[in-house]
Amino acid sequence: MIRKHKQFKVQAVATLLGISVDQVRRDSDEAGIEVERQAGSGPKTRLFSVENIFDLAAFRAKKHGTRFTRTKIGTIYAPKGGVGKTTATSNIGVTLALLGLRVLSCDLDFQANLTISYGYDPELTHDEAENENIPLDTCVDYHLGHLLPQWQNGQTLTLADVIKKPFGENGPHLIPSEVTLDRLEALFTVDAIMNKKPDLAIAKFLADGLSGKNKGIDLSQYDVILFDAPPAKNQTTRGALLASDFVVAPVSMEKYSTKSVSYLAGVLGEMEETHGKYPQLMILGNFYDMTRVRVAAQVIALTSKYPKAWLDKQVSTSEEFKKVLDDDENLPLVLARPSSAAAGEIRAVTKAILEKMETL
């Protein structure tokens, strides 16, 4: 499913890609990207589709060599809900792809908020879609569990069977989720009872996919793999964290967050003791407003205790996020409102995360 109903003028494309209007025109001509022209008797303004934009980002990445030498794996995780975790995951994934990186996002929460944010309906059945004349690709049939041996029971699926491409081939790809993913935790529990180390299952899945050992799951094509993990500290979340190079922990600056960050730091410490490794911690301040006393106090507390983990870019409280939820396009904010202050902050946060990723 590729969204074709929203179109972008050249200035918006320039903002999204961080280049000049003239560069957009030159690169799109050089790449041979077919861009629709505005109808009517006036100027034939270029109208870029979402797919056009990601195709242009991919062309520029190939031209300038902006790819990682190895795939970086990260988890977006917070020990409690309501801190903007899924919003951060969807927008960071999109922004990384706009920078020309190949991104695979994986929804690990059976509530499937990330999947929904990319335009899919995990509750929709094929019969309902046909009756309502909704594209069948809007339905979600598979999730990460279907790619793991714990689940398969004789049914072997490839990555191509499972992934969604909401913005075309060169946009971020998605391993979606739906309610039956909750069963994966039960299967992991059985593995734990049988001493099969379920906390290493995701790491093995990634290693086999990156090395070429699993022919049906080629993960080497991606620069970044991002997990959107549920708040619960379950086997699935632990497995994603253990497999990751870094973890981005969004914290709500409107609430006291030092305890939840301390909890996460403790979880990572346990991993180091048990497995000798843990992901690099990055703390993202959400709902940020330094004019509020509580926020200022939290910044002081967090930066004092975790100076290396605190990202120097934050996302402010903004009504834009709520407005996007009501839009018919159902696009992540960075695409729906590219010129907004909130989108600019997300781009700055993503670049701050990218700088840390490059050192891993």
C-alpha positions in Angstrom: 0.0 0.0 0.0 1.5 3.3 -1.1 -0.2 6.6 -0.3 -0.8 8.4 -3.5 -3.4 10.9 -2.5 -1.0 13.3 -0.7 1.3 15.4 -2.9 4.2 17.7 -2.0 5.5 20.8 -3.8 9.2 21.3 -4.4 9.7 23.5 -1.3 8.2 20.8 1.0 10.5 18.2 -0.6 13.5 20.5 -0.1 12.6 20.8 3.6 12.1 17.0 4.0 15.5 16.2 2.4 17.4 19.2 3.8 18.5 20.5 0.4 17.7 23.5 -1.8 14.8 23.8 -4.2 17.2 23.9 -7.1 18.9 20.7 -5.9 15.6 18.9 -5.7 14.9 19.8 -9.3 18.4 18.8 -10.5 18.5 15.5 -8.6 15.0 14.5 -9.6 15.8 15.1 -13.3 19.1 13.3 -13.0 17.5 10.3 -11.3 14.8 10.2 -14.0 12.0 10.3 -11.4 8.6 10.8 -13.0 6.9 13.6 -11.1 3.3 14.7 -11.7 2.8 18.2 -12.9 0.0 20.5 -11.6 -3.0 20.6 -14.0 -4.5 23.7 -15.4 -3.3 26.6 -17.5 -0.9 28.1 -14.9 2.7 27.1 -14.1 3.3 23.4 -14.3 4.4 23.0 -10.7 5.9 19.6 -9.7 3.8 17.6 -7.4 5.8 14.9 -5.7 4.2 11.8 -4.2 5.5 10.2 -1.0 7.1 7.5 -3.0 8.8 10.1 -5.3 10.4 11.7 -2.2 11.9 8.5 -0.8 13.1 7.5 -4.3 14.9 10.8 -4.5 16.4 10.3 -1.0 17.6 6.8 -2.1 19.1 8.2 -5.3 21.0 10.9 -3.3 22.3 8.3 -0.8 23.7 6.2 -3.7 25.2 9.2 -5.3 26.9 10.5 -2.2 27.6 7.1 -0.5 25.6 7.7 2.7 25.3 4.1 3.9 26.5 2.4 7.0 29.3 -0.2 6.7 27.2 -2.5 8.9 23.6 -2.6 10.0 22.8 -0.7 13.3 20.1 -2.2 15.5 18.1 -0.2 18.0 15.1 -0.4 20.2 12.8 2.5 21.2 11.7 1.6 24.7 10.2 3.1 27.8 9.2 1.3 31.0 5.9 3.0 31.0 3.3 4.2 28.4 2.2 7.7 27.5 5.7 9.1 26.8 5.5 9.3 23.0 7.4 6.1 22.3 5.5 5.0 19.2 5.3 8.6 17.8 9.1 8.8 18.2 9.6 5.4 16.5 7.5 6.2 13.4 8.9 9.7 12.9 12.5 8.7 13.5 12.2 5.7 11.1 10.8 8.0 8.4 13.5 10.7 9.0 16.3 8.2 8.8 14.9 7.0 5.4 14.6 10.6 4.2 18.4 10.8 5.0 18.9 8.0 2.5 19.3 5.1 4.9 17.5 1.8 4.4 15.3 1.3 7.4 13.3 -1.7 8.8 11.0 -0.9 11.6 9.5 -3.8 13.7 6.4 -3.5 15.8 6.8 -5.7 18.9 3.6 -4.5 20.7 0.5 -6.6 20.1 -1.5 -3.3 20.4 0.1 -2.4 17.1 0.2 1.3 17.5 3.3 1.6 15.2 1.5 -0.5 12.6 -1.5 1.8 12.8 0.6 4.9 12.5 1.9 3.7 9.1 -1.7 3.3 7.8 -2.6 -0.3 8.5 -5.5 -1.8 10.3 -4.6 -4.8 12.5 -8.3 -5.5 13.3 -9.5 -5.5 9.7 -10.3 -8.9 8.2 -10.1 -9.7 4.5 -13.9 -10.1 4.3 -14.4 -6.7 5.9 -11.9 -5.1 3.6 -13.6 -6.5 0.5 -17.1 -5.5 1.8 -15.9 -2.0 2.4 -13.8 -1.8 -0.8 -10.7 -1.2 1.2 -7.3 -2.4 -0.2 -6.5 -5.9 1.1 -3.0 -4.8 1.9 -4.5 -2.6 4.7 -5.0 -5.8 6.6 -2.3 -7.3 8.7 -1.8 -11.1 8.4 1.7 -11.7 9.9 4.1 -10.3 12.4 7.6 -11.0 13.7 6.5 -14.3 15.4 5.8 -15.8 12.0 9.4 -15.5 11.1 10.7 -17.2 14.2 11.1 -21.0 14.6 9.1 -20.9 17.8 6.0 -20.0 15.8 6.3 -21.7 12.4 5.2 -25.3 13.0 5.9 -26.3 9.5 4.9 -23.0 7.8 8.0 -21.2 6.6 7.5 -17.5 5.6 10.0 -15.2 4.0 10.7 -11.6 5.0 8.9 -10.6 1.7 5.7 -12.4 2.9 5.6 -10.4 6.1 6.9 -6.9 5.6 4.8 -3.9 4.6 6.1 -1.0 2.5 3.8 2.0 3.4 5.9 4.6 1.4 7.2 2.5 -1.4 10.3 0.4 -1.9 12.7 3.2 -0.7 10.7 4.3 2.3 11.0 2.6 5.7 9.8 -1.0 5.6 7.7 -2.4 8.4 7.3 -5.8 10.1 3.8 -5.1 11.4 2.0 -6.4 14.5 -1.5 -7.5 15.4 -3.2 -9.1 18.5 -1.9 -12.7 18.0 1.7 -11.5 18.6 0.9 -11.7 22.3 1.1 -15.5 21.9 4.8 -15.2 21.2 5.4 -14.4 24.8 3.8 -17.7 25.8 6.0 -19.5 23.4 9.1 -17.8 24.8 7.9 -18.8 28.3 7.8 -22.4 27.3 11.4 -22.1 25.8 12.5 -20.6 29.2 11.1 -23.6 31.1 13.0 -25.9 28.7 16.2 -23.8 29.1 16.2 -22.8 25.4 17.3 -19.2 26.2 14.4 -17.3 24.5 16.0 -13.9 25.3 18.5 -14.8 22.5 15.9 -15.7 19.9 15.7 -12.2 18.4 19.4 -11.8 18.4 19.8 -15.2 16.5 17.0 -14.1 14.1 19.0 -10.9 13.3 22.4 -12.7 13.1 21.1 -15.3 10.7 19.4 -12.7 8.6 22.4 -10.4 8.5 24.9 -13.2 7.7 23.0 -14.8 4.9 22.4 -18.0 6.9 18.7 -17.6 6.6 18.1 -17.3 2.8 14.5 -16.2 3.1 15.3 -13.3 5.4 17.9 -11.0 4.0 18.4 -8.3 6.6 21.8 -7.2 5.2 19.9 -4.8 2.8 19.1 -2.5 5.8 21.2 0.2 7.4 19.1 0.5 10.5 16.7 -2.0 12.2 14.4 -0.3 14.8 12.2 -2.2 17.3 9.2 -0.5 18.8 9.0 -2.4 22.1 6.1 -2.6 24.5 6.5 -1.0 28.0 6.4 -4.4 29.7 9.7 -6.1 30.7 8.9 -9.3 29.0 10.9 -11.9 27.0 10.2 -10.1 23.7 11.3 -6.7 25.0 14.4 -8.2 26.7 15.3 -10.0 23.5 15.1 -6.9 21.4 17.2 -4.9 23.9 19.8 -7.7 24.1 20.0 -7.8 20.3 20.4 -4.0 20.0 23.4 -1.7 19.6 21.5 1.2 21.2 18.2 1.9 23.0 16.4 5.3 22.7 14.4 5.9 25.9 11.8 8.7 25.5 10.9 10.3 28.8 7.9 12.6 29.4 9.3 15.9 30.8 5.8 16.7 32.0 6.1 13.9 34.5 8.7 12.7 37.0 10.8 10.3 34.9 14.0 9.7 36.9 12.7 6.5 38.4 11.7 4.9 35.0 15.2 5.8 33.6 16.8 4.3 36.7 14.7 1.1 36.1 15.9 0.9 32.5 19.5 1.4 33.5 19.1 -1.4 36.0 17.7 -3.7 33.3 20.7 -2.9 31.1 23.0 -3.5 34.0 21.5 -7.0 34.5 22.1 -7.7 30.8 25.8 -6.8 31.2 26.2 -9.1 34.2 24.4 -12.0 32.5 25.5 -11.7 28.8 28.4 -9.3 28.9 26.8 -6.8 26.6 24.0 -4.1 26.6 22.9 -1.4 24.2 24.1 2.1 24.5 21.5 4.2 26.2 20.1 7.4 24.6 17.6 9.5 26.6 15.1 11.6 24.6 13.3 14.4 26.3 9.7 14.6 25.1 7.0 17.2 25.9 9.9 19.5 26.6 9.3 23.0 28.0 12.2 24.6 29.9 10.0 27.4 31.2 8.3 24.9 33.6 10.1 24.4 36.9 9.4 20.6 36.9 11.0 20.2 33.5 14.1 22.2 34.4 14.5 20.2 37.6 14.2 16.9 35.6 16.8 18.0 33.1 19.2 18.8 35.8 18.6 15.4 37.5 18.9 13.3 34.3 21.9 15.1 32.8 23.7 14.9 36.2 23.1 11.1 36.5 23.3 10.2 32.8 25.4 12.8 31.1 26.6 10.6 28.2 23.1 9.3 27.5 21.2 12.5 27.4 20.5 13.7 23.8 21.2 17.4 23.3 18.1 17.7 21.2 14.5 17.4 22.5 10.9 17.4 21.2 8.7 20.1 22.7 5.0 19.9 23.6 3.1 20.6 20.4 -0.5 20.6 19.3 0.7 19.5 15.9 1.0 15.9 17.1 -2.7 15.8 18.0 -3.7 17.5 14.7 -1.9 14.9 12.7 -4.0 12.1 14.4 -7.1 13.7 12.9 -5.7 14.1 9.4 -7.2 11.9 6.7 -3.8 11.1 5.3 -2.7 9.4 8.5 0.9 10.2 8.0 3.7 10.6 10.6 4.1 14.3 11.6 7.4 14.8 9.7 5.6 14.0 6.5 2.3 15.5 7.3 3.7 18.9 8.5 7.3 19.1 7.2 7.6 22.8 7.8 6.3 22.7 11.4 8.6 23.4 14.4 7.8 19.9 15.7 9.0 18.3 12.5 12.2 20.4 12.6 12.8 19.2 16.2 12.3 15.5 15.2 14.8 16.0 12.3 17.3 17.5 14.8 16.7 14.6 17.3 17.2 12.0 14.5 20.5 13.6 13.5 21.6 13.6 17.1 20.8 9.9 17.3 22.5 9.2 14.0 25.7 10.9 15.3 25.8 8.5 18.2 24.9 5.5 16.0 27.9 6.3 13.8 30.2 5.8 16.7 28.9 2.3 17.6 
